[in-house]
Amino acid sequence: MAMVSETVETRHRVEMVDITDRIEKLIRQKGVADGFVIIHIPHTTAAVTVNEHADPDVKADILAKLDALIPQMENYYQHDEGNSDAHVKASLMGTSVTLLIENSKLVLGRWQGIFFCEFDGPRERRMNVKIVSLG
């Protein structure tokens, strides 16, 4: 199956955008019953993760903890473009996730969702999605 490149619009410097519904829609469009999906973020200041999407406080807690651990500071980092914190946060969160598909649905835990993580926005970003059928 071919890779699909999707645009993600972010509105804040730092945010987590729930992309679960978008990925499920792509799976339905491709008609894949059983397989897996790889979501890859081709940016050095953005990431993807799976975590709770039922309570928005979880996103806020994750972003607050990352900011406390890796603050945006001038004259602190050697990379002097003002976004070094974003590079570190993206590296810690990771650039890709692989998830199972069963009966045409993502195999996620009850409270889990997929999040595009923006650390240097607002921007127009891309995510690459590869859906592979095993049936």
C-alpha positions in Angstrom: 0.0 0.0 0.0 1.1 3.5 -0.8 2.1 6.0 1.9 -0.3 8.9 2.5 0.9 12.3 3.4 -1.5 14.4 5.5 -1.4 18.0 6.6 -1.7 18.9 10.3 -2.4 22.6 11.1 -1.2 23.6 14.5 -2.3 26.8 16.2 0.0 27.1 19.2 3.8 26.9 19.8 3.2 23.8 21.9 0.2 21.5 21.6 -1.0 18.0 21.2 -3.6 17.4 18.4 -5.7 14.3 18.6 -5.4 12.6 15.2 -7.1 9.3 16.1 -10.3 9.9 14.0 -8.2 11.0 11.0 -6.2 7.7 11.1 -9.3 5.6 11.5 -10.8 7.4 8.5 -7.8 6.6 6.4 -8.0 2.9 7.5 -11.7 2.8 6.4 -10.9 4.5 3.1 -8.2 1.9 2.3 -10.5 -0.9 3.3 -7.9 -2.7 5.4 -9.4 -5.3 7.7 -6.3 -6.7 9.4 -2.8 -5.2 9.4 -0.9 -2.3 10.9 -0.4 1.4 10.4 2.8 3.3 10.8 2.5 7.0 11.5 5.7 9.0 10.9 6.4 12.7 11.6 9.1 14.0 9.2 10.0 17.0 11.4 12.7 17.6 14.0 10.5 19.7 16.3 7.3 17.6 16.2 6.4 14.1 17.3 3.7 11.5 17.7 2.6 9.6 20.7 -0.2 7.4 22.0 -1.8 8.3 25.4 -5.1 9.0 27.1 -7.6 11.1 25.0 -10.6 11.0 27.3 -9.4 13.6 29.7 -7.8 16.8 28.2 -5.9 17.3 31.5 -3.6 14.5 30.6 -2.4 16.4 27.5 -1.9 19.5 29.7 0.0 17.5 32.3 2.3 16.0 29.7 3.1 19.4 28.1 3.6 21.1 31.5 6.0 18.4 32.6 8.0 18.6 29.3 8.2 22.4 29.7 9.4 22.1 33.2 12.1 19.5 32.3 13.0 21.2 29.0 12.3 24.9 29.1 12.5 27.3 26.2 15.5 29.5 27.2 17.6 32.0 25.4 21.3 31.7 25.6 21.1 28.3 27.2 21.3 25.9 24.2 24.1 25.8 21.7 21.7 25.6 18.8 20.8 29.3 18.7 17.5 29.4 16.7 15.2 29.7 19.7 13.7 26.2 19.3 16.3 23.9 20.9 13.8 22.9 23.5 11.5 21.7 20.7 14.2 19.5 19.2 14.8 17.8 22.6 11.1 17.3 23.3 10.5 15.8 19.9 13.4 13.4 20.3 12.0 12.3 23.7 8.5 11.7 22.4 9.5 10.0 19.1 8.9 10.4 15.4 6.8 7.4 14.7 4.3 4.8 16.1 3.1 1.5 14.8 -0.4 0.3 15.7 -2.3 -2.8 14.9 -5.5 -2.9 12.8 -8.1 -5.7 13.5 -11.6 -5.9 12.0 -11.0 -2.6 10.3 -10.3 -0.8 13.6 -7.3 0.5 15.4 -6.3 -1.7 18.3 -6.1 0.8 21.1 -6.7 0.6 24.8 -10.0 1.9 26.1 -8.7 5.4 26.8 -6.0 5.6 24.2 -5.7 8.1 21.3 -3.0 9.2 18.9 -1.6 12.6 19.2 0.5 14.8 16.9 2.8 16.7 19.2 3.8 20.3 18.2 6.7 21.9 19.9 7.6 24.7 17.5 4.4 26.1 16.1 2.1 27.3 15.0 2.9 25.6 11.6 1.5 23.6 8.8 3.0 20.2 9.4 3.0 16.8 7.6 2.5 13.3 8.9 3.2 10.3 6.7 0.8 7.3 7.2 1.5 3.8 5.8 -1.3 1.3 6.1 -0.4 -2.3 5.5 -2.9 -5.1 5.0 -2.1 -8.6 6.2 -5.2 -10.1 4.8 
